[in-house]
Amino acid sequence: MLHDILLLVVGILIGAAIGFFLARYFMKKYLKQNPPINEDMIKALMMQMGRKPNQKQINQMMKAMEKYQ
C-alpha cells in the first residue's frame, strides 16, 4: 500500500515536471513566431503620443523589447 502511494506521488511529480517544460517550450516557440509587439504597433503607439518615429527609433525600441524577452 505504501509502495503504491509512493509510486503515485512520484508519477504526479514527474508528470508535473514534464508538463511544465513542455508548456514552457511551446510558449517560447509561440512568442518567437508571434511577438507580442511588432514594428507597426510601436509606430502606432509613438504616433498616438504625438511623435513621428523614424526607422532608427523603431529599431531601438524593438531591440529593447527583445532584450527583455
Secondary structure, 3 states (H helix, E strand, C coil): CHHHHHHHHHHHHHHHHHHHHHHHHHHHHHHHHCCCCCHHHHHHHHHHCCCCCCHHHHHHHHHHHHHCC
